[in-house]
Amino acid sequence: MMARTTPDRHFWSSMKTAYIGIGSNMGDRKGHCLAALERMAEIPGCKVTGQSDWYLTEPVGVEGQDWYVNGVVSLSAEISAEDLLRHLLAIEKEMGRVRTGRWEPRAIDLDILLFGEEIINNEDLKIPHPLMHLRRFVLVPMGQIAPGVVHPILGMTMEALLERFSGSSQDVLPLKE
């Protein structure tokens, strides 16, 4: 009879669910998002566990840009939020993103929205994402894949945040295949 092994408690207790916002408004927008998703699946210590539908979304904060394709992915992560950020920035760079200014058009944008229940506020990383509760293009896909997840600062579920959303100018349309 083979001995049964028990999972290492430290391993399981260190796992966090991360929610990543994905967006693109240049070139093959959906193709860029799918390519980024494939690359995220290859991050050591991370496993993709869920994915929202894709949405066509109006740019926020700027005028004269193409609409985005946006979605949200959940990852089970055994790495730190800082390490995850480094991997996401590397994916953006590999896919041709050059940061020239705030809210500029981009082939790919990857944002850590939530990382477990952690609250991080340093120069390079802010979790929860400081604008997620003001962005319908984040709340619609978050409400789809994680409606009951609670914002660790606001104490409200994603579903409740979406219900209270007042930014009627932010169109979010299901992407037709």
Secondary structure, 3 states (H helix, E strand, C coil): CCCCCCCCHHHHHCCEEEEEEEEECCCCHHHHHHHHHHHHCCCCCEEEEEECCCEEECCCCCCCCCCEEEEEEEEEECCCHHHHHHHHHHHHHHCCCCCCCCCCCCCCEEEEEEECCCCEECCCCEECCCCHHHCHHHHHHHHHHCCCCECCCCCCEHHHHHHCCCCCCCCEEECCC
